[in-house]
C-alpha cells in the first residue's frame, strides 16, 4: 500500500522554487505540488536540510506569486504572526486554513536556536507552511506542535499553545532569493498575498 505524507508548502521565487518541511518529503519516491491556480505538478527535491527540517522543492512551471523572507533576525517576542495551511484535509477539506497568534520565544524546546516558539494553532498538515508577519514577509516555516501525551507525561500538564516554526534565516542558504517584495499595506493584503503563494504537497512512498 502506498504511504502518502501531506503537508503545506509555499512559493519563494518565480522560477518554481518552493519551501516545505524536510520531514514531509524525506521518504518520498514521488512528490506532487498543488498550486493555488489549480495546477498539480511533479516536484523534485533540490536542497534538503534534515537538521533544520527544511527542504527546497522545484517545479517546472512558472510561479509568479511568491513570498519573501523577512529581514534577518527581525522576529521579536510578542510579534503578531499568522499562517495559512492545509491541516487534516481528510476532515477539514482542501480550503486553506488561517490561524494566528504571536511569537512566544526566540528558541525552541531546550533552547534550540533554529526554532521560534509560537502560539499559532497548528495541526498535522500545517507542516511546511509559512509563518508570516503582518507585512506579509516570512519569519518562519511551521514544523511541529507539542505532542500531548509525552508532554503530559513529562510535566503533568497539557500543552497550551506550544508550537514551533523554523526561523526563516535558516532557509536562506537553500536558494537564491529574488528581490524582496514590498511590505503589504494591511493584514488583509498580507493574507491575500500569502494565499496566492501557498501550495499543498503530497509525498508518496511505494
N, C-alpha and C positions, 0 to 999 in steps of 0.2 A: 504494500500500500504506500502511495506517495505521501510524504510528510511535507506540509506547506507552512512555513513561517510567514506571518503577516505583520506588517508594520507601516510606519509613515515615513515619507521622505520629502525632500524639498529641493527645488532647483537653485543652484548658486552661480549659474552662468548661462549665457545664451547659446553656448556650444554643446549643450547636453550634459553638463556637469551637475550631478545630483548627490546630496549628502543623505546618509541614513546611519543607523546603528550597525556596528560590526556584528553583534550577536544575532541580528535579524537575518543576515545573509551568509554567515560564516560557513555553514554546512551545505550550501545550495549547489545543486547541479545546474539549475536554470533560474533566472530572475526575470520577472515581468514588472514593469513600472506602468502604473495607470495615471496618466496626466489629467489635469482638470479640464482640458479641451476635449476629452473623450477618447483620446488615443491610448492604446495599450501597446507598449513597445518592449522588445527584449533589451536587457541591460547587461553590461559587463562590469566586473569589479576592476577599477583602475588603481585604486590605492586602498589599503586597509590597515588599521592600527588597533590590534586587539587590546593593547594595554589601556587605551582611552576609549574603546568601544565606538570607534568611528570608521566609516567606510565611504569612499567616493565611488559612485557608480557613473557610468557613461551610457547615454543613449544616442542613437544615430539620427535623431531628428532635431530640428531647431527648437530651442526652448527660450523664447523671447522674454517671458515673465520669470524673473528670478529675484532672489533676496540677497541683500548684502550683509556681511558680518559687521557687528558693532565695532567701534574703535577698541583697540586693545585695552584690556583691564578697565573697561568702562562700567562693568557690572558693580552695583552697590547694594549693600544690605538695606532692605526696605523698599527697593525699587519695584515698581509695578511691572509685571510681566504677564504674558499670556501665551497660549499655544493653540494650534489647530491640529487635529489629527483624526485618525481612524480607529478608535478603540472598539474592541469586541464587535466587529462588524456583523458577526453572525447573529447578534442580539440587537444591536443598536442601529444597524443599517449602514449604508455607504456614504451618507452625507457627512462632510467634515464636522467635527465637534469642537466647539470653542470652550476653553476653560481658562480662568485667570487666577492670579494670586500675587505673591511677592517673593523676593529673594530673602530667604531666612539666614543664610550664611554663605561665605565665600569658600567653603570647603565642604567635603562630603563626610561620610562615616569615618571615624578615627582620623579626621584631619586630612583626608585625601584631597590634594591640592588641585587636581584636574576637574573637580566637581563643584557645582553650585547646589546647595540645598534650597528647595523651593516649596511653597505651599500650593502651587498649582495642582489641582487634582488630575491624575493620570491613571490609565488603565492599560492592560495588555493591548497592544496595537498602537499606542501612542509613541512607542519607542522609535527614535529616528526623526521625530517631528521637531520643528523649530521652536525655540523659546525666544520670544520677541519682546523688545521694549515698545513703548508707545510711539516711537518714531518708525517702527516697522523694521528695525535692524535686529539681527540675530545675536543674542547674547549667549545662547547655549543650545544644545541638542538633547532632547529628552532621552533619558537612558533607563531609569528604573524607579521603583517605588519600594518602600519598606514592606517586606513580607510580614503579614500579620502574625502568623503562628510563631516563627522564630523570634520576632521582636517581642512578642508577649512572653515567650519562654525565658528570654534573656533579661527582660526588665520588669515583668509583672504588670505591664500596662499595654494597651493597644496603641499603635502609632497614630498620631493625629497630624495630617497634612505634612508627612515626611516623604518627600520625593526628591529625585536628583536629576540634574542635567549636566552634561559635559560642557565645560567652558568653550565658547566659540573660538578662543585663541588657539586651542589645540587642534582645530580643523584647518588652520591656515597653511601648515606645511603640505597638506594633501592636494592642493590645487592652486592654480594661478587665478586669483580673484580679479574679476573685472573692476573697472572704476566704480566706486561706491555710489549707490543711489542716494538722492537727497532724502532727508527725513520726511516722513509723512506729516501732513499738517494737522491731522486729527487721528484719534484712535480708530475711528471708523475707517478712515483711509488706510491705516496700517493693517487692519483686519482684511480689507478688500485686497490689498497688495499681497499679503501673505497667502490668502486663499488662492489667488491666481497661480502662485508658485508652488503650491502644495501638490504632493502626489502620494499615491499608495503603492506599496511594494509587496509582492508575493514572491517568496524564495522557496523553490521546490527541491526536495531531495528524493531521489528514486529509492 
